[in-house]
């Protein structure tokens, strides 16, 4: 991954599900930390399991003052439909056009696949990346314990 710990998180402004218009990352600065969760494809098995686990454990993130933000290169319409169907209450954003621009800025875009890889960036309230982790491959979900470890770095 090109973007790493200690660096300022690349700012972005994306639309999708569970946002009023668009969400700009820098709007959280000074108020909330963010867990930016890139995933490859909406409506697929491993991605479904990962986002449902985040949905089911959202209280852990909220208690720590962390805004979960999920991002894939799928269209905003697909993101909206999926979030509604699965009950995701956190932003599920579309990096559809320009295709993969935000994923590229974080170093997680796979050119051959045309999609983001599974990368997670924990951004502190000051806008600095405090932790980065990814899964070994597309078939491997990120472990909940790894999220817990990342959130613990904020204390």
N, CA, C and O of each residue as an XYZ file, in Angstrom:
620
protein
N       0.843     -1.180      0.000
C       0.000      0.000      0.000
C       0.888      1.242      0.000
O       1.880      1.308      0.726
N       0.532      2.194     -0.796
C       1.344      3.399     -0.951
C       1.153      4.393      0.193
O       2.094      5.096      0.562
N      -0.031      4.459      0.748
C      -0.319      5.395      1.823
C      -0.148      4.662      3.143
O      -0.725      3.594      3.346
N       0.651      5.242      4.047
C       0.956      4.508      5.256
C       0.820      5.302      6.535
O       0.454      6.477      6.534
N       1.123      4.628      7.618
C       1.039      5.182      8.960
C       1.901      6.440      9.065
O       3.028      6.488      8.572
N       1.341      7.446      9.716
C       2.048      8.702      9.933
C       1.822      9.724      8.835
O       2.160     10.895      9.007
N       1.262      9.309      7.722
C       0.986     10.238      6.623
C      -0.397     10.856      6.779
O      -1.274     10.288      7.430
N      -0.578     12.012      6.181
C      -1.901     12.611      6.159
C      -2.774     11.785      5.208
O      -2.343     11.428      4.111
N      -3.978     11.491      5.631
C      -4.898     10.712      4.797
C      -5.311     11.543      3.596
O      -5.712     12.696      3.752
N      -5.222     10.976      2.397
C      -5.705     11.711      1.225
C      -7.188     12.058      1.398
O      -8.006     11.202      1.735
N      -7.507     13.318      1.163
C      -8.895     13.753      1.300
C      -9.691     13.257      0.095
O      -9.135     13.036     -0.980
N     -10.971     13.090      0.284
C     -11.855     12.695     -0.809
C     -13.244     13.210     -0.520
O     -13.572     13.568      0.611
N     -14.048     13.242     -1.552
C     -15.456     13.605     -1.438
C     -16.225     12.661     -2.348
O     -16.114     12.741     -3.571
N     -17.008     11.765     -1.748
C     -17.723     10.741     -2.493
C     -19.178     10.659     -2.047
O     -19.513     10.952     -0.899
N     -20.024     10.259     -2.972
C     -21.423      9.993     -2.671
C     -21.654      8.498     -2.550
O     -20.756      7.691     -2.792
N     -22.850      8.150     -2.180
C     -23.211      6.746     -2.028
C     -24.369      6.623     -1.061
O     -25.255      7.477     -1.026
N     -24.359      5.578     -0.290
C     -25.437      5.304      0.654
C     -25.140      5.916      2.013
O     -23.988      5.996      2.439
N     -26.191      6.342      2.678
C     -26.135      6.845      4.058
C     -25.346      8.136      4.207
O     -24.745      8.389      5.250
N     -25.352      8.948      3.161
C     -24.759     10.289      3.225
C     -25.743     11.264      2.588
O     -26.512     10.909      1.695
N     -25.697     12.485      3.067
C     -26.538     13.532      2.496
C     -25.709     14.224      1.420
O     -24.893     15.093      1.729
N     -25.910     13.852      0.175
C     -25.100     14.388     -0.917
C     -23.804     13.621     -1.032
O     -23.764     12.519     -1.579
N     -22.736     14.219     -0.508
C     -21.426     13.578     -0.535
C     -20.766     13.706      0.831
O     -21.065     14.623      1.596
N     -19.872     12.785      1.122
C     -19.091     12.828      2.360
C     -17.677     13.247      2.010
O     -17.036     12.656      1.141
N     -17.201     14.272      2.694
C     -15.819     14.718      2.529
C     -15.054     14.289      3.776
O     -15.423     14.655      4.892
N     -13.993     13.518      3.586
C     -13.245     12.996      4.728
C     -12.799     14.111      5.665
O     -12.905     13.970      6.884
N     -12.307     15.206      5.122
C     -11.786     16.284      5.966
C     -12.865     16.919      6.841
O     -12.538     17.619      7.800
N     -14.146     16.689      6.532
C     -15.214     17.239      7.377
C     -15.252     16.570      8.751
O     -15.853     17.103      9.683
N     -14.613     15.405      8.880
C     -14.569     14.709     10.168
C     -13.433     15.212     11.056
O     -13.445     14.996     12.268
N     -12.447     15.886     10.447
C     -11.248     16.319     11.157
C     -11.612     17.130     12.404
O     -12.416     18.061     12.351
N     -11.008     16.754     13.505
C     -11.249     17.431     14.776
C     -12.455     16.904     15.525
O     -12.643     17.233     16.696
N     -13.287     16.083     14.868
C     -14.513     15.585     15.486
C     -14.510     14.076     15.698
O     -14.879     13.582     16.764
N     -14.085     13.347     14.656
C     -14.146     11.887     14.703
C     -12.940     11.291     14.001
O     -12.380     11.877     13.076
N     -12.560     10.121     14.463
C     -11.606      9.303     13.718
C     -12.411      8.571     12.646
O     -13.641      8.568     12.686
N     -11.725      7.955     11.694
C     -12.422      7.224     10.630
C     -11.718      5.907     10.341
O     -10.490      5.834     10.313
N     -12.511      4.879     10.130
C     -12.006      3.602      9.631
C     -12.463      3.521      8.179
O     -13.636      3.270      7.901
N     -11.524      3.737      7.254
C     -11.837      3.690      5.830
C     -11.589      2.264      5.369
O     -10.462      1.770      5.399
N     -12.656      1.619      4.945
C     -12.627      0.192      4.625
C     -12.868      0.027      3.123
O     -14.004      0.093      2.653
N     -11.784     -0.189      2.382
C     -11.911     -0.452      0.950
C     -12.240     -1.925      0.753
O     -11.680     -2.793      1.423
N     -13.152     -2.196     -0.171
C     -13.508     -3.583     -0.488
C     -13.742     -3.683     -1.990
O     -14.085     -2.688     -2.629
N     -13.559     -4.882     -2.565
C     -13.605     -5.022     -4.016
C     -14.985     -4.853     -4.666
O     -15.148     -4.012     -5.550
N     -15.971     -5.637     -4.240
C     -17.220     -5.668     -4.990
C     -18.454     -5.747     -4.105
O     -18.517     -6.552     -3.176
N     -19.414     -4.915     -4.401
C     -20.717     -4.946     -3.763
C     -21.451     -6.220     -4.188
O     -21.248     -6.718     -5.295
N     -22.295     -6.738     -3.315
C     -23.111     -7.927     -3.580
C     -22.274     -9.188     -3.806
O     -22.665    -10.045     -4.598
N     -21.134     -9.317     -3.128
C     -20.349    -10.547     -3.224
C     -20.132    -11.124     -1.830
O     -20.258    -10.412     -0.834
N     -19.809    -12.405     -1.761
C     -19.763    -13.164     -0.518
C     -18.855    -12.637      0.573
O     -19.327    -12.313      1.663
N     -17.562    -12.545      0.303
C     -16.625    -12.116      1.348
C     -16.897    -10.669      1.740
O     -16.860    -10.326      2.922
N     -17.173     -9.816      0.746
C     -17.476     -8.409      1.045
C     -18.739     -8.302      1.900
O     -18.805     -7.500      2.831
N     -19.725     -9.108      1.576
C     -20.961     -9.144      2.355
C     -20.667     -9.500      3.806
O     -21.141     -8.833      4.725
N     -19.883    -10.555      4.006
C     -19.542    -10.981      5.361
C     -18.791     -9.904      6.128
O     -19.067     -9.665      7.304
N     -17.849     -9.258      5.466
C     -17.066     -8.213      6.132
C     -17.938     -7.029      6.536
O     -17.869     -6.568      7.675
N     -18.755     -6.538      5.612
C     -19.574     -5.372      5.932
C     -20.667     -5.702      6.942
O     -21.031     -4.853      7.754
N     -21.192     -6.919      6.902
C     -22.180     -7.320      7.915
C     -21.531     -7.395      9.294
O     -22.164     -7.048     10.291
N     -20.287     -7.839      9.366
C     -19.576     -7.871     10.648
C     -19.380     -6.452     11.177
O     -19.520     -6.215     12.377
N     -19.060     -5.513     10.298
C     -18.939     -4.111     10.721
C     -20.289     -3.592     11.204
O     -20.373     -2.920     12.232
N     -21.337     -3.906     10.460
C     -22.692     -3.488     10.855
C     -23.040     -4.035     12.237
O     -23.570     -3.315     13.083
N     -22.737     -5.309     12.456
C     -23.105     -5.956     13.712
C     -22.285     -5.463     14.896
O     -22.736     -5.548     16.039
N     -21.083     -4.949     14.635
C     -20.206     -4.453     15.695
C     -20.064     -2.933     15.676
O     -19.110     -2.396     16.240
N     -20.997     -2.237     15.037
C     -20.868     -0.788     14.860
C     -20.769     -0.057     16.204
O     -20.147      1.003     16.285
N     -21.372     -0.608     17.245
C     -21.306      0.016     18.568
C     -19.886      0.145     19.092
O     -19.572      1.107     19.792
N     -19.020     -0.815     18.761
C     -17.618     -0.746     19.183
C     -16.926      0.464     18.554
O     -16.145      1.158     19.205
N     -17.229      0.701     17.277
C     -16.637      1.839     16.576
C     -17.195      3.154     17.112
O     -16.449      4.102     17.357
N     -18.494      3.201     17.289
C     -19.138      4.417     17.794
C     -18.631      4.776     19.176
O     -18.376      5.948     19.455
N     -18.478      3.781     20.053
C     -17.988      4.026     21.415
C     -16.579      4.609     21.408
O     -16.205      5.364     22.306
N     -15.804      4.251     20.388
C     -14.435      4.757     20.276
C     -14.363      6.059     19.480
O     -13.273      6.593     19.270
N     -15.506      6.573     19.037
C     -15.523      7.808     18.257
C     -14.994      7.628     16.841
O     -14.390      8.540     16.276
N     -15.225      6.442     16.267
C     -14.718      6.128     14.930
C     -15.885      5.999     13.952
O     -16.817      5.226     14.175
N     -15.816      6.761     12.879
C     -16.801      6.668     11.803
C     -16.338      5.622     10.795
O     -15.277      5.772     10.189
N     -17.116      4.578     10.613
C     -16.819      3.567      9.596
C     -17.251      4.127      8.244
O     -18.353      4.657      8.101
N     -16.363      4.002      7.253
C     -16.650      4.428      5.885
C     -16.216      3.301      4.957
O     -15.026      3.006      4.852
N     -17.173      2.672      4.288
C     -16.864      1.598      3.348
C     -16.826      2.181      1.934
O     -17.667      3.004      1.572
N     -15.842      1.747      1.137
C     -15.682      2.280     -0.216
C     -15.370      1.152     -1.196
O     -14.491      0.325     -0.952
N     -16.107      1.132     -2.312
C     -15.756      0.267     -3.447
C     -15.950      1.073     -4.726
O     -16.451      2.197     -4.697
N     -15.555      0.493     -5.828
C     -15.662      1.169     -7.125
C     -16.998      0.925     -7.812
O     -17.161      1.266     -8.984
N     -17.950      0.341     -7.103
C     -19.278      0.124     -7.660
C     -20.038      1.446     -7.730
O     -19.657      2.423     -7.085
N     -21.110      1.473     -8.515
C     -21.873      2.705     -8.721
C     -22.590      3.136     -7.441
O     -22.848      2.313     -6.563
N     -22.909      4.426     -7.337
C     -23.651      4.887     -6.165
C     -25.014      4.208     -6.048
O     -25.515      4.016     -4.940
N     -25.614      3.848     -7.170
C     -26.918      3.182     -7.144
C     -26.800      1.784     -6.536
O     -27.656      1.364     -5.757
N     -25.736      1.073     -6.896
C     -25.505     -0.254     -6.312
C     -25.232     -0.130     -4.817
O     -25.729     -0.930     -4.024
N     -24.441      0.875     -4.431
C     -24.127      1.076     -3.014
C     -25.407      1.339     -2.215
O     -25.604      0.781     -1.135
N     -26.270      2.196     -2.762
C     -27.520      2.523     -2.072
C     -28.395      1.291     -1.912
O     -28.931      1.042     -0.832
N     -28.540      0.531     -2.966
C     -29.381     -0.665     -2.937
C     -28.858     -1.688     -1.936
O     -29.627     -2.276     -1.175
N     -27.535     -1.895     -1.945
C     -26.925     -2.876     -1.052
C     -27.064     -2.453      0.402
O     -27.404     -3.268      1.259
N     -26.801     -1.180      0.682
C     -26.904     -0.681      2.059
C     -28.327     -0.826      2.586
O     -28.535     -1.203      3.739
N     -29.299     -0.526      1.735
C     -30.702     -0.673      2.147
C     -31.049     -2.143      2.409
O     -31.696     -2.468      3.404
N     -30.614     -3.018      1.511
C     -30.935     -4.446      1.640
C     -30.309     -5.074      2.877
O     -30.899     -5.961      3.494
N     -29.107     -4.614      3.243
C     -28.361     -5.232      4.342
C     -28.448     -4.468      5.659
O     -27.958     -4.947      6.681
N     -29.057     -3.297      5.650
C     -29.188     -2.525      6.880
C     -27.902     -1.867      7.336
O     -27.698     -1.654      8.531
N     -27.033     -1.543      6.391
C     -25.802     -0.827      6.748
C     -26.176      0.616      7.094
O     -26.847      1.294      6.316
N     -25.744      1.069      8.246
C     -26.064      2.431      8.672
C     -24.893      3.385      8.489
O     -25.060      4.600      8.596
N     -23.728      2.854      8.219
C     -22.535      3.676      7.983
C     -22.466      4.018      6.488
O     -23.102      3.348      5.675
N     -21.701      5.052      6.121
C     -21.570      5.396      4.708
C     -20.959      4.252      3.889
O     -19.945      3.669      4.271
N     -21.591      3.954      2.774
C     -21.095      2.979      1.806
C     -20.919      3.778      0.513
O     -21.879      4.017     -0.220
N     -19.687      4.182      0.250
C     -19.412      5.182     -0.781
C     -18.940      4.576     -2.096
O     -18.400      3.471     -2.146
N     -19.166      5.341     -3.154
C     -18.846      4.908     -4.509
C     -17.629      5.641     -5.055
O     -17.624      6.867     -5.166
N     -16.604      4.877     -5.393
C     -15.393      5.385     -6.045
C     -15.476      5.056     -7.539
O     -14.498      4.654     -8.168
N     -16.682      5.244     -8.077
C     -17.004      4.803     -9.434
C     -16.416      5.706    -10.517
O     -15.870      5.223    -11.509
N     -16.533      7.039    -10.316
C     -16.048      7.944    -11.354
C     -15.462      9.202    -10.743
O     -16.113      9.811     -9.894
N     -14.269      9.622    -11.132
C     -13.370      8.866    -11.997
C     -13.023      7.528    -11.350
O     -12.697      7.456    -10.165
N     -13.099      6.485    -12.150
C     -13.048      5.113    -11.647
C     -11.788      4.835    -10.815
O     -10.665      4.877    -11.317
N     -12.017      4.549     -9.524
C     -10.933      4.160     -8.629
C      -9.997      5.274     -8.203
O      -8.913      4.997     -7.688
N     -10.379      6.515     -8.402
C      -9.489      7.633     -8.068
C      -9.078      7.635     -6.590
O      -7.903      7.817     -6.271
N     -10.033      7.435     -5.707
C      -9.724      7.438     -4.268
C      -8.933      6.188     -3.902
O      -7.962      6.264     -3.149
N      -9.340      5.047     -4.430
C      -8.598      3.798     -4.180
C      -7.149      3.935     -4.631
O      -6.238      3.472     -3.945
N      -6.936      4.562     -5.768
C      -5.568      4.792     -6.263
C      -4.788      5.698     -5.297
O      -3.614      5.452     -5.022
N      -5.446      6.741     -4.790
C      -4.747      7.676     -3.903
C      -4.311      7.002     -2.598
O      -3.364      7.450     -1.953
N      -4.997      5.937     -2.218
C      -4.624      5.167     -1.026
C      -3.745      3.968     -1.360
O      -3.286      3.265     -0.460
N      -3.509      3.730     -2.650
C      -2.623      2.647     -3.064
C      -3.238      1.266     -3.017
O      -2.517      0.273     -2.921
N      -4.579      1.179     -3.085
C      -5.225     -0.124     -2.999
C      -5.975     -0.518     -4.272
O      -6.686     -1.523     -4.284
N      -5.822      0.260     -5.337
C      -6.536     -0.063     -6.576
C      -5.778     -1.126     -7.354
O      -4.573     -1.003     -7.573
N      -6.483     -2.168     -7.772
C      -5.902     -3.244     -8.570
C      -6.281     -2.991    -10.026
O      -7.439     -3.153    -10.410
N      -5.306     -2.595    -10.828
C      -5.546     -2.252    -12.235
C      -6.109     -3.435    -13.018
O      -7.017     -3.263    -13.832
N      -5.579     -4.634    -12.779
C      -6.042     -5.805    -13.521
C      -7.492     -6.141    -13.209
O      -8.242     -6.566    -14.087
N      -7.875     -5.951    -11.977
C      -9.219     -6.277    -11.534
C     -10.200     -5.124    -11.759
O     -11.403     -5.339    -11.906
N      -9.670     -3.904    -11.783
C     -10.517     -2.727    -11.910
C     -11.303     -2.431    -10.657
O     -12.397     -1.870    -10.713
N     -10.731     -2.817     -9.510
C     -11.426     -2.671     -8.232
C     -10.415     -2.451     -7.109
O      -9.215     -2.667     -7.275
N     -10.930     -2.022     -5.974
C     -10.088     -1.848     -4.789
C      -9.782     -3.199     -4.159
O     -10.600     -4.117     -4.218
N      -8.629     -3.316     -3.567
C      -8.280     -4.482     -2.763
C      -8.820     -4.251     -1.352
O      -9.342     -3.177     -1.053
N      -8.697     -5.247     -0.494
C      -9.171     -5.125      0.886
C      -8.128     -4.408      1.739
O      -7.236     -5.041      2.303
N      -8.244     -3.111      1.827
C      -7.336     -2.321      2.651
C      -8.119     -1.480      3.634
O      -9.166     -0.933      3.291
N      -7.617     -1.371      4.861
C      -8.260     -0.573      5.900
C      -7.274      0.466      6.405
O      -6.114      0.161      6.680
N      -7.756      1.706      6.524
C      -6.946      2.824      6.997
C      -7.663      3.458      8.173
O      -8.778      3.957      8.026
N      -7.037      3.443      9.329
C      -7.591      4.111     10.493
C      -6.990      5.507     10.545
O      -5.775      5.671     10.656
N      -7.848      6.499     10.464
C      -7.427      7.895     10.414
C      -7.817      8.555     11.733
O      -8.979      8.508     12.137
N      -6.848      9.167     12.399
C      -7.119      9.855     13.653
C      -7.892     11.144     13.431
O      -8.060     11.586     12.295
N      -8.360     11.743     14.513
C      -9.114     12.997     14.428
C      -8.325     14.118     13.755
O      -8.906     15.055     13.208
N      -7.001     14.015     13.799
C      -6.161     15.058     13.196
C      -5.928     14.846     11.702
O      -5.245     15.648     11.064
N      -6.491     13.769     11.133
C      -6.349     13.504      9.711
C      -5.139     12.672      9.341
O      -4.870     12.455      8.160
N      -4.402     12.201     10.345
C      -3.218     11.381     10.108
C      -3.581      9.901     10.183
O      -4.370      9.491     11.034
N      -3.006      9.110      9.296
C      -3.239      7.673      9.313
C      -2.475      7.069     10.478
O      -1.256      7.213     10.572
N      -3.197      6.388     11.369
C      -2.571      5.815     12.563
C      -2.375      4.310     12.464
O      -1.590      3.737     13.220
N      -3.086      3.654     11.531
C      -2.900      2.218     11.334
C      -3.397      1.850      9.944
O      -4.340      2.446      9.422
N      -2.743      0.855      9.357
C      -3.099      0.353      8.029
C      -3.006     -1.168      8.065
O      -2.034     -1.727      8.573
N      -4.013     -1.825      7.526
C      -3.915     -3.270      7.370
C      -4.744     -3.726      6.186
O      -5.675     -3.046      5.756
N      -4.388     -4.894      5.668
C      -5.083     -5.451      4.517
C      -5.173     -6.963      4.662
O      -4.490     -7.568      5.489
N      -6.019     -7.551      3.852
C      -6.107     -9.008      3.868
C      -5.094     -9.581      2.887
O      -4.587     -8.877      2.013
N      -4.811    -10.852      3.042
C      -3.800    -11.515      2.221
C      -4.203    -11.582      0.752
O      -3.348    -11.494     -0.129
N      -5.497    -11.735      0.484
C      -5.977    -11.847     -0.890
C      -7.480    -11.566     -0.909
O      -8.078    -11.301      0.134
N      -8.080    -11.622     -2.078
C      -9.501    -11.301     -2.211
C     -10.417    -12.257     -1.467
O     -11.523    -11.877     -1.081
N      -9.982    -13.471     -1.263
C     -10.824    -14.480     -0.605
C     -10.734    -14.449      0.911
O     -11.474    -15.159      1.592
N      -9.833    -13.632      1.446
C      -9.592    -13.616      2.882
C     -10.165    -12.338      3.505
O      -9.703    -11.240      3.192
N     -11.159    -12.469      4.379
C     -11.695    -11.279      5.045
C     -10.729    -10.749      6.112
O      -9.888    -11.479      6.636
N     -10.876     -9.483      6.406
C     -10.108     -8.905      7.505
C     -10.701     -9.383      8.824
O     -11.914     -9.551      8.948
N      -9.843     -9.596      9.793
C     -10.232    -10.144     11.082
C     -10.722     -9.036     12.015
O     -10.115     -7.967     12.089
N     -11.805     -9.291     12.716
C     -12.367     -8.319     13.670
C     -11.353     -7.920     14.723
O     -11.322     -6.762     15.141
N     -10.526     -8.854     15.159
C      -9.511     -8.540     16.173
C      -8.536     -7.483     15.657
O      -8.014     -6.686     16.436
N      -8.294     -7.476     14.363
C      -7.382     -6.483     13.790
C      -7.993     -5.084     13.873
O      -7.282     -4.105     14.101
N      -9.309     -4.992     13.689
C      -9.996     -3.705     13.876
C      -9.887     -3.256     15.329
O      -9.627     -2.086     15.607
N     -10.088     -4.197     16.259
C      -9.995     -3.869     17.686
C      -8.616     -3.346     18.027
O      -8.488     -2.360     18.752
N      -7.570     -4.003     17.507
C      -6.198     -3.560     17.741
C      -5.975     -2.156     17.197
O      -5.332     -1.326     17.840
N      -6.515     -1.894     16.001
C      -6.347     -0.583     15.389
C      -7.038      0.507     16.225
O      -6.469      1.573     16.462
N      -8.252      0.228     16.661
C      -8.992      1.207     17.464
C      -8.268      1.481     18.784
O      -8.297      2.601     19.293
N      -7.628      0.468     19.325
C      -6.900      0.646     20.595
C      -5.756      1.637     20.449
O      -5.335      2.237     21.438
N      -5.245      1.822     19.235
C      -4.137      2.787     19.035
C      -4.612      4.234     19.195
O      -3.793      5.142     19.332
N      -5.910      4.448     19.178
C      -6.439      5.801     19.320
C      -6.435      6.272     20.772
O      -6.462      7.476     21.027
N      -6.403      5.342     21.725
C      -6.496      5.724     23.144
C      -5.208      6.325     23.648
O      -5.118      6.698     24.817
